[in-house]
Amino acid sequence: TAATVNTSFNVTKDAISLDVANGSGAVIYREGVNYTQLKGKVLDADRNNLAVSSGVNSSFWVTVNGTYFGSPVYNSTDSAGNTTYYFDPSCSNSVGQQRWRFAVYNDSCYYDAYSDVQNGNYSLNVTGQLKSSILLPPFGQNSSVSTSILMSVNITSDCSVEQSIVNATTTIELMS
């Protein structure tokens, strides 16, 4: 008779390696619709760093003020192991250097991993637009050469939540 041998084994998740493919150092304008591609590569560290297959859960985060990350954007890998997010900054993103990261998170086949833990921070620069409007003198006002002219200019941001820009240095050139 044939003998039956019972064997038990554990199936565990694989470890992964994350690399940035695109987006580190990008400069992006906040006003209007301006996308920059943030792209990461997900590799199976237990299988000689081969690219993972499509459908692996991934997420992206971008800081809102250079320090604190905003809400995640959920994504998944493509057939080449890439995960891609087209970032378009809004008024919730401050002007200046922002950090970004991506991760494999809550996937059934792979352990969680964060790009900033493995590789440090990736950054991009959000550029805002200043708007100026002349309050005084009124448009079309004529003044003689010896008359003092009171001038008032308002400088605002492209995002109304930031309101007026205080302590801005401005130069006004009058031409005849």
C-alpha positions in Angstrom: 0.0 0.0 0.0 1.1 3.6 -0.6 2.0 5.7 2.4 0.5 9.2 2.7 2.7 11.9 4.1 1.1 15.0 5.5 3.2 18.1 5.0 2.4 21.6 6.1 3.8 24.7 4.7 3.3 28.5 4.9 2.6 30.7 2.0 3.9 34.2 2.7 3.9 37.5 0.9 6.9 38.5 -1.2 9.2 41.4 -0.3 9.4 44.2 -2.9 11.8 46.9 -4.0 10.6 50.3 -5.1 12.4 52.7 -7.5 11.3 56.1 -8.8 11.0 56.1 -12.6 9.8 59.7 -13.2 8.8 62.9 -11.4 11.6 63.6 -8.9 12.6 67.2 -9.3 9.6 68.2 -11.4 8.5 71.9 -11.5 4.7 72.3 -11.9 2.5 75.3 -12.0 -0.5 75.4 -9.7 -2.7 77.7 -11.8 -4.8 76.0 -14.5 -4.5 72.4 -15.5 -0.8 71.3 -15.3 0.0 67.7 -14.8 3.3 66.1 -14.0 3.8 62.4 -14.1 4.9 60.7 -10.9 5.9 57.2 -11.7 7.4 54.3 -9.6 8.6 50.9 -10.5 7.7 47.9 -8.3 10.1 44.9 -8.3 9.7 41.5 -6.6 12.8 41.3 -4.3 12.2 37.6 -3.7 12.3 36.9 -7.5 15.6 38.5 -8.6 13.9 42.0 -8.8 11.7 41.1 -11.6 8.8 43.6 -12.3 5.6 42.6 -10.5 2.5 41.9 -12.6 -0.4 44.2 -13.2 -3.0 44.9 -10.5 -0.7 45.2 -7.4 -2.2 47.8 -5.0 -0.3 51.0 -4.8 -0.8 54.5 -3.5 0.7 58.0 -4.0 1.0 60.8 -1.5 2.1 64.5 -2.0 2.8 66.9 0.9 0.4 69.8 1.2 2.9 72.1 3.0 6.3 70.5 2.4 5.9 68.5 5.6 2.5 66.8 5.9 1.2 64.3 3.3 -2.3 64.8 1.9 -4.8 62.0 1.3 -3.5 59.0 -0.6 -4.4 58.5 -4.3 -5.1 54.8 -4.9 -3.7 53.1 -7.9 -2.4 49.7 -9.2 0.6 48.6 -11.2 0.5 48.0 -15.0 1.9 44.9 -16.7 5.4 46.3 -16.6 5.3 46.8 -12.8 4.9 50.6 -13.0 2.5 52.7 -11.0 1.7 56.1 -12.3 -0.1 59.2 -11.0 -0.7 62.4 -12.9 -0.4 65.1 -10.3 -2.1 68.4 -10.8 -1.6 70.7 -7.8 -4.5 72.6 -6.3 -4.9 75.3 -3.7 -4.5 72.6 -1.0 -0.8 72.4 -2.1 1.4 75.3 -0.8 3.9 76.9 -3.2 7.4 75.6 -2.9 9.1 72.3 -2.5 6.8 69.4 -1.9 7.7 65.8 -1.1 6.1 62.8 -2.7 6.2 59.1 -2.2 4.5 56.0 -3.4 3.9 52.6 -1.8 2.6 49.1 -2.2 0.0 49.0 0.5 -2.6 46.4 1.6 -1.8 44.0 -1.3 -2.6 40.3 -0.9 0.7 39.1 -2.5 3.3 41.6 -1.3 4.4 43.1 2.0 3.8 46.8 2.4 6.7 49.0 1.4 7.1 52.8 1.1 9.5 54.5 -1.4 10.6 57.1 1.1 11.6 54.5 3.6 13.6 52.5 1.0 15.1 55.4 -1.0 14.6 58.7 0.8 12.3 61.5 -0.3 11.4 62.5 -3.8 10.5 66.2 -4.4 8.8 68.4 -6.8 8.3 72.2 -6.9 4.8 73.8 -7.0 4.9 77.3 -8.5 2.1 79.7 -7.9 1.1 82.8 -9.8 0.9 86.3 -8.3 -1.8 88.7 -9.6 -1.5 92.4 -9.3 -4.3 95.0 -9.7 -4.0 98.8 -9.5 -6.5 100.2 -7.1 -5.4 103.9 -7.3 -5.3 106.0 -9.3 -8.4 105.1 -11.2 -7.9 104.0 -14.8 -7.6 107.0 -17.2 -7.1 109.6 -14.6 -5.0 112.6 -15.8 -2.6 114.4 -13.6 -0.3 117.3 -14.1 3.5 117.1 -13.7 3.6 118.8 -10.3 0.7 116.8 -8.7 1.4 114.0 -6.2 -0.2 110.8 -7.2 -1.4 108.3 -4.6 -0.8 104.8 -5.9 -2.2 101.6 -4.4 -1.6 98.1 -5.7 -3.1 94.8 -4.5 -1.0 91.6 -4.9 -2.9 88.3 -4.6 -2.2 84.7 -5.1 -3.7 82.4 -7.7 -5.5 80.7 -4.8 -8.1 82.9 -3.1 -7.7 81.0 0.2 -4.2 82.6 0.5 -5.7 86.1 0.2 -3.4 89.1 -0.2 0.3 88.8 -0.2 1.7 91.0 2.5 5.1 92.6 2.5 5.6 92.1 -1.2 8.2 94.2 -2.9 6.8 95.9 -6.0 8.1 98.2 -8.6 5.8 100.6 -10.5 7.0 102.3 -13.6 5.1 105.3 -14.9 5.3 106.2 -18.5 3.9 109.2 -20.4 
